[in-house]
């Protein structure tokens, strides 16, 4: 008589619960990262088009890019603008809280930056 090989029902349930938790976490975290890459893209676009513009023009351009890209976590007043020596650098540091289950949440800390010297 051969010994059986494979998963038991209890083992299958435990693995299914772990896989479900990983998938639920992934589905809730992915939109935050999509928005982060949208922020990076918007900053890069603004610094390409408005590197030598004044602060108000840069913030207005970012506001338009944010509207187009459905960016809600970063407002124009959150953008740090550094203009020195013909180089413009835009950066945004922000946190995103992603609720998981009940009172359990993830805190994601993002830093996006674009500089006119890094444009190819």
C-alpha positions as CSV (number, residue, x, y, z in Angstrom):
1,X,0.0,0.0,0.0
2,X,1.4,3.4,-1.0
3,X,1.2,6.5,1.2
4,X,-0.9,9.3,-0.2
5,X,0.8,12.5,-1.3
6,X,-0.6,16.0,-1.7
7,X,-2.5,18.6,0.3
8,X,-5.0,17.9,2.9
9,X,-8.2,19.9,3.0
10,X,-7.0,21.9,6.0
11,X,-3.7,22.6,4.2
12,X,-5.5,23.7,1.1
13,X,-7.7,26.1,3.2
14,X,-4.7,27.6,4.9
15,X,-2.9,28.2,1.6
16,X,-6.1,29.6,0.0
17,X,-6.5,32.1,2.9
18,X,-2.8,33.2,2.6
19,X,-3.2,33.7,-1.2
20,X,-6.5,35.6,-0.7
21,X,-4.8,38.0,1.8
22,X,-1.9,38.6,-0.6
23,X,-4.3,39.3,-3.5
24,X,-6.5,41.6,-1.4
25,X,-3.4,43.6,-0.2
26,X,-2.1,43.8,-3.8
27,X,-5.4,45.0,-5.2
28,X,-5.6,47.8,-2.6
29,X,-1.9,48.8,-2.9
30,X,-1.6,48.9,-6.7
31,X,-3.7,52.1,-7.2
32,X,-1.4,54.0,-4.8
33,X,1.6,53.0,-6.9
34,X,-0.2,53.8,-10.2
35,X,-0.9,57.3,-8.7
36,X,2.8,57.6,-7.7
37,X,4.0,56.9,-11.2
38,X,1.4,59.4,-12.4
39,X,2.9,62.0,-10.1
40,X,6.4,61.3,-11.4
41,X,5.2,61.5,-15.0
42,X,3.4,64.8,-14.3
43,X,6.5,66.3,-12.6
44,X,8.7,65.3,-15.5
45,X,6.2,66.7,-18.0
46,X,6.0,70.0,-16.1
47,X,9.7,70.4,-15.7
48,X,10.2,69.7,-19.5
49,X,7.7,72.3,-20.6
50,X,8.1,75.0,-17.9
51,X,11.7,74.7,-16.6
52,X,12.3,78.4,-16.9
53,X,8.9,79.6,-15.9
54,X,7.9,81.3,-12.7
55,X,6.4,79.5,-9.7
56,X,2.8,80.3,-10.5
57,X,3.1,78.9,-14.1
58,X,4.7,75.7,-12.8
59,X,2.0,75.1,-10.2
60,X,-0.7,75.8,-12.7
61,X,0.9,73.4,-15.2
62,X,1.1,70.7,-12.5
63,X,-2.5,71.3,-11.5
64,X,-3.6,70.7,-15.1
65,X,-1.4,67.5,-15.3
66,X,-2.9,66.3,-12.0
67,X,-6.4,66.7,-13.3
68,X,-5.6,64.8,-16.5
69,X,-3.8,62.0,-14.6
70,X,-6.4,61.7,-11.8
71,X,-3.9,62.6,-9.1
72,X,-5.6,63.4,-5.8
73,X,-2.8,62.8,-3.2
74,X,-0.6,65.6,-4.3
75,X,-1.9,69.2,-4.6
76,X,0.0,72.0,-6.3
77,X,0.9,73.6,-2.9
78,X,2.7,70.3,-2.0
79,X,5.2,70.7,-4.8
80,X,8.7,72.0,-3.8
81,X,10.3,74.0,-6.6
82,X,14.0,74.7,-6.6
83,X,15.4,76.9,-9.3
84,X,19.2,77.6,-9.2
85,X,21.9,77.9,-11.8
86,X,19.5,77.3,-14.8
87,X,18.4,74.0,-13.3
88,X,14.8,73.5,-12.1
89,X,13.9,70.7,-9.7
90,X,10.4,69.7,-8.7
91,X,9.7,67.3,-5.9
92,X,6.8,66.0,-3.9
93,X,6.9,64.0,-0.7
94,X,3.6,62.5,0.4
95,X,2.1,59.7,2.4
96,X,-0.9,57.5,1.4
97,X,-2.9,55.5,3.9
98,X,-4.4,52.3,2.4
99,X,-7.1,50.7,4.7
100,X,-7.0,46.9,4.5
101,X,-9.4,45.3,7.0
102,X,-11.1,46.9,10.0
103,X,-8.6,49.1,11.7
104,X,-5.6,47.7,9.9
105,X,-4.0,50.0,7.4
106,X,-0.8,50.4,5.4
107,X,1.1,53.6,5.4
108,X,3.0,54.2,2.1
109,X,5.6,57.0,1.9
110,X,6.3,58.3,-1.6
111,X,9.0,60.7,-2.9
112,X,8.8,61.8,-6.5
113,X,11.3,64.2,-8.1
114,X,12.1,65.5,-11.6
115,X,14.9,67.8,-12.6
116,X,15.6,69.7,-15.8
117,X,19.1,68.3,-15.9
118,X,17.9,64.7,-15.9
119,X,15.8,65.2,-19.0
120,X,17.2,63.5,-22.1
